[in-house]
Amino acid sequence: MTAITINFNNVVKLNVDQFYQLCRDNPDVKFERNQLGEIIIMPPTGGETGKCNASMIADFVIWNRQTKLAEVFDSSTCFKLPNGSDRSPDVSWIKLERWNVLKPEQREKFPPIAPDFVLELMSSSDSLSETQAKMQEYVNAGVKLGWLIDRKTRRVEIYRQGQPKEILEFPTSLCGEDILPGFVLDLQIIWN
C-alpha cells in the first residue's frame, strides 16, 4: 500500500482549523499535507517497520529523560511547518526553550513549529524520492538535523542546515552531533 495524494485545491482549500478537524474526525486515517495544500493519506506501517520505530523512539525517550533537553514526539504528532505543510515525522525532537514558547492551545493542536531534529524510517510502501523531498522540506522549514533510514538498502541519508546531504552505507550507529548532544542510535536494532 502506498501513500495517496489528493488535490482538493480547486474545490476547497482547507485552512489550519479545517485540516485539524478533518484529522480529528477520521482518527483511523493518518493525514499529512504538503506545501501545495495537497492531502496525503499515509498507509499504516508493517510489523517490522513498527517494531523498529518503537525501538528507536524508546532510545530517544530514555536518552531525553536523562538529559532533560527537549521534548520527543512520535509519528502520531503532526507539525504545522512554516511553509504551510503539515507533517508527521517518525521521530521528532524539539528543544525545551523552543517548545515552551508555544501557547497551550498551540501545543494541543498541530504545533506551529519545525522540530530541531526529525527521523524518517522508510517502510516498504514509501517512495524514496518522495521521502527525500520530504526531508528537504523539513530542512527548508528549519529542521537542523534529519536522518532518513532505508532498511532495505541499509543506507542512511543525513540532512543538515546549509549543507549537502551525507550518505552512509550500512553504518552501525548514528551520532546526534551538536543537535542531540551525547545521543547515539545503535542501528543494529534496524538492520537485524
ZITA-V199080 format. One record per helix or strand of 2 or more residues. SS is the DSSP state (alpha for helix, beta for strand). FROM is the first residue (numbers start at 1). TO is the last residue. If there is no record, write none. Layout:
[[SS,FROM,TO] [SS,FROM,TO]]
This chain:
[[beta,4,6] [alpha,16,25] [beta,30,33] [beta,39,42] [alpha,47,67] [beta,70,74] [beta,79,80] [beta,86,87] [beta,91,95] [alpha,96,99] [alpha,104,108] [beta,117,121] [alpha,128,141] [beta,145,150] [beta,155,160] [beta,166,169] [beta,173,175] [beta,184,186] [alpha,188,191]]
